[in-house]
Amino acid sequence: YLRLSLPENAPFALKPSPGKGWGCFATRYIRRGSIILHEQAWFIFGKSLHELSESDMQECYNHLNGEQKRQFSHLGRNARTLYASKLDALRDNLLPLIPGLDTFGTMNVMRCGLLPISSRFNHSCLPNACIASVQRGIQAVKSIQEGDEINLCYGNSFEVKTTEERARELPFVCICEACNPERNFHYLSDMRRRLLQGIYYLTRGCNINVMHDTQENAVIEDITLKMRSENSEHSSVFLGICYHIRALLLEAEGLATPGLIKTYFYAAMSGPRPSRMEILQARNWMIKALEVMRYVPAPDLEERLDFEALEQQLWSDD
């Protein structure tokens, strides 16, 4: 790993990480919202990690130039052993990306890319950094102290998945605070994320973890409540309460994600404004959303929401 070429003046160094092989550790204080690493992807697939085939992997490797192949040869499985094949190494060092263009200029909703230095950052279900975009790179979503390990979340929608559900998607055993059964936080975390699953069902009408919700895996057991959720029959006041609870659970979990920003906005805009107290509460949610957007990337929200109109609507209710 020490042969990998890190950017000059990078705020992190590669070091052994207990139980994880090697990882990236802050060499100085990193302020929330700061860009930690800007790395150009060597190759971008227009597919999710689970959809990739052997031919896709071979095409990616063939696309690399000589220097990239040399750097790639230094990667190991957690720096302990070499990979059995270059295709295994590719599969282990791809990262999920937000929607955008692939290497061939095609727009895709699901993407993953080969970023050899970015893939050195270990996983945590309570990450302090995220991949903002291929253009912006890795960004701190929390303030990181010197000496702290910098972690990304490898999974999709992990904020509404329990430890057992996340473990089924990860090719390794996660030992973060949310997954470690020896930590009290672990049990509270599973309770919160299970509740978040239920709120997701109430507001979206489906179970995010399964294709078909059955009696065995049902998140909402009340049939009437399930049907109203699936048919989008809940009142705006009911949905507003759901978003308020979701925001509080995400805050307690310490998750700064685009989902938290959306929840703040939905909480701010849902329900009537019959009293000054409720107007002030809505403004509070809006202020929180705009604050989190300063350090958490949410490009789909930035494109879809008219922030000026939203603010005017709230501030004109006096």
Secondary structure, DSSP 8 states (H G I E B T S, - for coil): -TTS---TT-SEEEEEETTTEEEEEESS-B-TT-EEE----SEEESS-GGG--HHHHHHHHHHS-HHHHHHHTT--BTTTB--SSHHHHHHHTEEEE-SEE-TTS-EESSEEEE-TTGGGSEE-SS-SEEEEETTTEEEESS-B-TT-B-EE--SSSGGG--HHHHHHH-SS---STTT-TTSHHHHHHHHHHHHHHHHHHHHHSS-TT-SS--TTT-S---HHHHHHHHTT---HHHHHHHHHHHHHHHHHHT--SHHHHHHHHHHHHSS---SHHHHHHHHHHHHHHHHHTTTS--HHHHHH--HHHHHHHHHT--
